[in-house]
């Protein structure tokens, strides 16, 4: 399983770092890629250094894409042709597509939420074109995984691990990380 995590200026740092960390703790193959500048400045002025540029990669090399939210990071992701190409390609070949907080707007823009259950940060629901909006922390519908916001980043990451690496590994991480509230 090869996972791509595009990083855009204005991303939500908690989501990006927590999700990348949880996936890597599960020994999953995660590549972070910037779409503008590197390091990437988050919405709270924290700099995150990406592994490479998204432009240097090919969608065919990945079977999962995970989009951290935040504003204006989610807007930058939504308006980036390369990000949209990755989302559509990975989804069309049956790969997993995850987005948290405001980033599900990218999935709505890409047209992959029709008749799918999804959640997002409150106030962005109108941009989840065709989705069945669900008020839950993490929602899985087929190969689409969405999360509500920063406080849901670790449960979102653990759900991704459960899907991509198995429940035993996810539960092991949950115990090792002392996650008691889910």
N, C-alpha and C positions, 0 to 999 in steps of 0.2 A: 504494500500500500504506500503510494507516494502522495504526499499532501503538500499543497501550495497554500501559503498564507500571504496574500498581497497586503502591503502596508502603505497607507496614504496619509499625507499630512493632515493632522486634525483627528487622528484615530483616538479611540478610547484606550488608554494605556493598560488599564486593569484587564480589559478583555483580551487585548493582543498578547500581553505577557503571560497571563494566567493560562490561556488556551494553548499557546505554544509550549509552555512549560509542562502542562499536564500531558499533552500529546507526546512530548519528548521523554517524559518520565516513563511512558508506556513503550519506549523504544520504537516509536513510529518514525518513519522517514519524513521529516518536516523541513521544507525549504521556505524561508521568508524572502519576500521580494518587494523591493520598493518600486513605486510607480512614478515618483517625482525625484526627490533628493534623498541621499543617504548620508548621514543618519536621518531617520524620519522623525519629525517633531510632532508629538501627540497634542491632544487638545488641552493638556495641562502642562505643556512645555517640557515634557520629559522626552529625551532623545532615545530612539531605539535604532540600533544598527541592524540592517537587513543583510541576509546572506548574499544577495545578488539583485540584479534588476529584473523586473518581470519581462521586459522586452527581450532579454537574452534567453528566455525559456520558451518551451513549446507546450501547448495544452495536452498534446497526445502523450506526454511523458508523466502525466498525473492522473490519479483516479479519485482525488478528493480536493476540494477547494473550501477554505474556511475564511470568512470575511469578518474581521472585527468591526465593531460599530464606531460610534462617536461622530461628532459633527465639527468641522465640515468633512471629516474623513470619508463618511459614507457617501456623501455627494460626489467626492472626488472618485471613489470607486465606481459609482453608478455612471459617471460621465466619461469613464475611461474605456475606449474601444477594446484594448487588450484584455482588461478584466472581464468585460462582457463576453469576449470570445472564449476565454477560459471557462467561465460559468456555463455558457451554452454548450461548449464541446464536452466538458466533463459530464454535465447532466445528460446530454443526448446519448452518451455511450454507457449510461447506467451507473456513473460514478456518484459519489456523495457530494452534496452541496450544503454547506453550513453557513449561517449568518446570524449575528447577534446584535441586539440593540437597534440602531437605525439601519444597519447593513441589510436587513431583509428587503429594503427598498431596491437594492440592486437586483434581487431575485424577481421582484415585481416588475421592474423595468425590463428584465430579460424574458419575461413572459412565461416563467416556469412555475408560478404559484396557482395557476387556474385549478380550482376544485381541490386544492391542497390545504390542509390545516397549517396555520402559521401564527407566530407571535412576533412582537417587536416592541421597541420602546414606545410608550404611550405618545400619541400624536402623529405617528408615522403610518398608521393603519391605512389611510386613504391612498398610500403609494404601493400597497401590496396588491397590485392588480390581480383580481380574480381569486384571491385567497379567502379561505374561511378563517376568519380571525378568532383566535383562541386566547383567553386570558390565563396563560400558564407560564411558568418560568422557562421551560424547555419543551418544545413540541417536535415530535418526529412524525413525518408523513412520508413513507416510502424512503427515498434517498435524499429527502430534504429535511434538514435539521435547523430549527430556528430557536433563538433565545431572546429573552425579554430585555436584559440590561446588564450593567456592570456587576451587580450583586449575584447574577446568575452565571457568571463566567466559569467558575469551577464546576458547578453541576453540568453546564453545557459541555465543557471539556471532558468530564467523566462520561457523559452520554456518548460523545464521539468515540472515546476509547472503548466503551462497551460495544458499540456498533462495529468499530474497525479492528479491535484486538480481542474482544470477548469480555463477557461479564466477570470472569474470574480476575482478569487483569484490572478491570475497572474497580472491582470491589477491593482488590489488594491496594490500589492507589488510594482509594477512599479511606481505608484503614490507616495506611502509612501517612497520609496527609492529615489525619484526624478530622475528617469531614463527618460530622455527626448529624447535621440538620437536614439530610436528604435521604 
